[in-house]
């Protein structure tokens, strides 16, 4: 699988995930409070790295 964006609970501009996202030219939002509780596997989201926001587009499908 290939990542189209990155959302993390902890970190800042210089953490490993942010640096990798920059190198792969994918958007990243870091430091999202309770990200692992708010997001589920299989959900489609839109990541806006410029605004520092993400939006859930659809709930996870039962696979």
BALOBA-1460 file (C-alpha; in Angstrom, 3 decimals):
// residues 63
<rec num="1" residu="x" x="0.000" y="0.000" z="0.000"/>
<rec num="2" residu="x" x="1.067" y="3.562" z="-0.591"/>
<rec num="3" residu="x" x="0.269" y="6.424" z="1.743"/>
<rec num="4" residu="x" x="-1.350" y="9.521" z="0.310"/>
<rec num="5" residu="x" x="-1.001" y="11.479" z="3.549"/>
<rec num="6" residu="x" x="0.074" y="11.262" z="7.173"/>
<rec num="7" residu="x" x="-1.765" y="11.970" z="10.439"/>
<rec num="8" residu="x" x="-0.001" y="11.485" z="13.782"/>
<rec num="9" residu="x" x="-0.930" y="12.046" z="17.419"/>
<rec num="10" residu="x" x="2.427" y="13.339" z="18.547"/>
<rec num="11" residu="x" x="5.267" y="15.245" z="17.037"/>
<rec num="12" residu="x" x="6.139" y="18.375" z="15.206"/>
<rec num="13" residu="x" x="7.749" y="19.632" z="12.035"/>
<rec num="14" residu="x" x="11.033" y="17.819" z="12.616"/>
<rec num="15" residu="x" x="9.826" y="14.326" z="13.594"/>
<rec num="16" residu="x" x="10.623" y="11.390" z="11.344"/>
<rec num="17" residu="x" x="7.083" y="11.170" z="9.912"/>
<rec num="18" residu="x" x="7.050" y="14.824" z="8.900"/>
<rec num="19" residu="x" x="10.442" y="14.580" z="7.234"/>
<rec num="20" residu="x" x="9.425" y="11.433" z="5.316"/>
<rec num="21" residu="x" x="6.126" y="13.047" z="4.244"/>
<rec num="22" residu="x" x="8.051" y="16.030" z="2.903"/>
<rec num="23" residu="x" x="10.464" y="13.789" z="0.996"/>
<rec num="24" residu="x" x="7.563" y="11.875" z="-0.593"/>
<rec num="25" residu="x" x="5.586" y="15.078" z="-1.252"/>
<rec num="26" residu="x" x="2.540" y="13.925" z="0.700"/>
<rec num="27" residu="x" x="0.553" y="16.109" z="3.105"/>
<rec num="28" residu="x" x="1.023" y="15.651" z="6.849"/>
<rec num="29" residu="x" x="-0.862" y="16.778" z="9.937"/>
<rec num="30" residu="x" x="0.958" y="16.079" z="13.198"/>
<rec num="31" residu="x" x="0.021" y="16.515" z="16.833"/>
<rec num="32" residu="x" x="-3.662" y="15.566" z="16.387"/>
<rec num="33" residu="x" x="-5.197" y="14.981" z="19.819"/>
<rec num="34" residu="x" x="-6.514" y="11.381" z="20.059"/>
<rec num="35" residu="x" x="-5.940" y="10.679" z="16.360"/>
<rec num="36" residu="x" x="-5.803" y="6.922" z="16.974"/>
<rec num="37" residu="x" x="-9.201" y="7.067" z="18.678"/>
<rec num="38" residu="x" x="-10.816" y="9.344" z="16.083"/>
<rec num="39" residu="x" x="-9.654" y="7.454" z="12.981"/>
<rec num="40" residu="x" x="-10.235" y="3.826" z="12.014"/>
<rec num="41" residu="x" x="-8.577" y="1.519" z="9.499"/>
<rec num="42" residu="x" x="-10.206" y="1.767" z="6.108"/>
<rec num="43" residu="x" x="-11.573" y="5.290" z="6.514"/>
<rec num="44" residu="x" x="-11.031" y="7.675" z="3.638"/>
<rec num="45" residu="x" x="-9.861" y="11.090" z="4.767"/>
<rec num="46" residu="x" x="-8.672" y="14.313" z="3.150"/>
<rec num="47" residu="x" x="-5.434" y="15.647" z="4.668"/>
<rec num="48" residu="x" x="-4.732" y="19.392" z="4.349"/>
<rec num="49" residu="x" x="-1.162" y="19.855" z="5.506"/>
<rec num="50" residu="x" x="-1.209" y="23.599" z="4.821"/>
<rec num="51" residu="x" x="-4.177" y="24.226" z="7.122"/>
<rec num="52" residu="x" x="-3.199" y="21.444" z="9.543"/>
<rec num="53" residu="x" x="-6.588" y="19.737" z="9.241"/>
<rec num="54" residu="x" x="-8.098" y="16.476" z="8.072"/>
<rec num="55" residu="x" x="-11.677" y="15.626" z="7.129"/>
<rec num="56" residu="x" x="-13.278" y="12.180" z="7.231"/>
<rec num="57" residu="x" x="-14.778" y="11.525" z="3.787"/>
<rec num="58" residu="x" x="-16.372" y="8.149" z="4.498"/>
<rec num="59" residu="x" x="-16.553" y="5.708" z="7.342"/>
<rec num="60" residu="x" x="-14.572" y="2.479" z="7.231"/>
<rec num="61" residu="x" x="-16.180" y="-0.329" z="5.271"/>
<rec num="62" residu="x" x="-16.505" y="-3.709" z="6.943"/>
<rec num="63" residu="x" x="-13.859" y="-5.886" z="5.338"/>
